[in-house]
């Protein structure tokens, strides 16, 4: 990086701080801070907020490099799945239903939705705790991703970059809440589109590779079995489909992505959001994984042996000064948008669902608003500390931290949330069964797969590492299990009362989006 690159990054940082100052008057109440006010946001802003929350630095640094190199061009199927399943179908199935039901129930967070949909205060408390705990590793993985990039392309230590990033994110989240996050997401989304186009052009036009297109479709080593990948363009079916499933279906039940549906304005905005968010996901997802596949061709002395360094090292060798600043801002944009959404989701469940819901039920709106701001800062600090600790370990864990976070949360909430907005028959007992059994299943599979990969003779520490490396498959199993157990238990237990169903599904609600 040269001085011009740092200037570009400085301008970006000042712009984000400017957004915080501009939007500070738009977050005076809890509703303002969480949902950008009563009117909500238009389709373009919501779509970019959804897309930039979906795709963080993890996809460029952890996932694209690791799995693009492993599967060759077939890794692009992950990006296509993210666009079709994780965006298009998710919006079609969930957006309007979520908006309508959360309005009827006056629910601002996912735990509050569970409380009012299933008439259980205990569900609210437990789901809030689960969300806060398991969003921390995801946030840490984003910080680790940005650290990995900047340590490669600049002399700035990774920990310093993480702290700078955290401070900027904290400023505009603390002052502006969700409106500031959405406005910055819109700007950052445009930067991401420009950045990935610049990145792929330079990756395809370099002096290091004598392109052999047929080899691109051959794939590389299989990350699940560590054996030679003989699947050609299709890669290893189990590993690849696990990654598609985790990253595409996982967002259907993650609180930070579902939150975007709460705050969308109307039916027109939803239609806009469907089109814009799908196009955004296609561009970002497909280019990211295709870039990772190109690492298969770069000489070993260029990309090294650490999958987390593949993309950063490629960038360092092919992007000229001036443009490197744009790429750095691309990764910063992807990171900050995700971090702000994750921090907001975590802080809200503690402030609204735990503090207001259990500790201090008489707390006023202004008081809860300030508690939520403070918790946003606390969550950011915790995530940075964990990311710095991870940086000092020898375990390459960026992709795995994200995988275990997504898999656990989606495993707990896939059935309770998705079926909860679609099917009246879902019962409180079924929700408890999904959350508790999915948590037990997740940790059980980590040990089972961990020891299985280690031939049952490895140490406990190695078993944990091995198990974490199987996080995509574990996540998919838990998501499928959540849906199945929710259906079975719902059919075997007493259906919800008419009052609960009326409150959640009443079609005469005056605020419903038709």
Secondary structure, 3 states (H helix, E strand, C coil): CCHHHHHHHHHHHHHHHHHHHHHHHHCCCHHHHHHCCCCCECHHHHHHHHHHHHCCHHHHHHHHHHHHHHHHHHHHHHHHHHHHHHHHHHHHHHHHHHHHHHHHHCCCCHHHHHHHHHCCHHHHHHHHHHHHHHHHHHHHHHHHHHHHHHHHHCCCCHHHHHHHHHHHHHHHHHHHHHHHHHHHHHHHHHHHHHHHHHHHHHHHCCCCCCCCHHHHCCCCECCCCCCECCCHHHCCHHHHHHHHHHHHHHHHHCHHHHHHHHCECCHHHHHHHHHHHHHHHHHHHHHHHHHHHHCCCCCHHHHCCCHHHHHHHHHHHHCCCCHHHHHHHHHHHHHHHHHHHHHHHHHHHHHHHHHHHHHCCCCCHHHHHHHHHHHHHHHHHHHHHHHHHHHCCCCCCHHHHHHHHHHHHHHHHHHHHHHHHHCCCCCHHHHHHHHHHHHHHHHHHHHHHHHHHCCCCCCHHHHHHHHHHCHHHHHHHHHHHHHHHHHHHHHHCCCCCHHHHHHHHCCCCCCCCC
